[in-house]
Amino acid sequence: MGINISAQAASFLLSSVLGVILGVCYDALRAVRHALSKKWTTALLDVLFGFLFLFTMFCFAMSGGESRVRGYMFVGAALGAGEYFLVLSPIVRRGFILLAALGKSLVGFALSPVKLWITFLKKFSKIAKFLFKFLTKWYRMKVVFIRRPKRRAINGETDR
């Protein structure tokens, strides 16, 4: 068993390509985070990217690294991602932001009937609440007016 330098060099170059691919994935998740703009999405998408990174590096090490995780694979991935972020990231990120905005608007359009239905139900519940209050007050007024009126005193006599 000897050290095969050419296989390690090829593995290093492939790990730098993997770094570029992971950079593209990070930009895609960054565009989704930008489109959603919620506090919890940042943490969720960062955890998702961390798992994606670890899983892809493990699978790459098992297939291309003779079933061994090597340090130069992480260095190659970091160099590939660095090159991607310096050269291609601004262009690709704009495209991903446009795609994420388009996806957000399409989802909003698809969910617009649901939003209209929810608005209708809110207005209906408000009207139903008003009618319920009105009818309970009306019932109380009717109960008060249904009572028999008191008799008046005739010729100074009081009726008890």
Secondary structure, DSSP 8 states (H G I E B T S, - for coil): ----HHHHHHHHHHHHHHHHHHHHHHHHHHHHHHHH--HHHHHHHHHHHHHHHHHHHHHHHHHHSTT---HHHHHHHHHHHHHHHHHTHHHHHHHHHHHHHHHHHHHHHHTHHHHHHHHHHHHHHHHHHHHHHHHHHHHHHHHHHHS------STT----
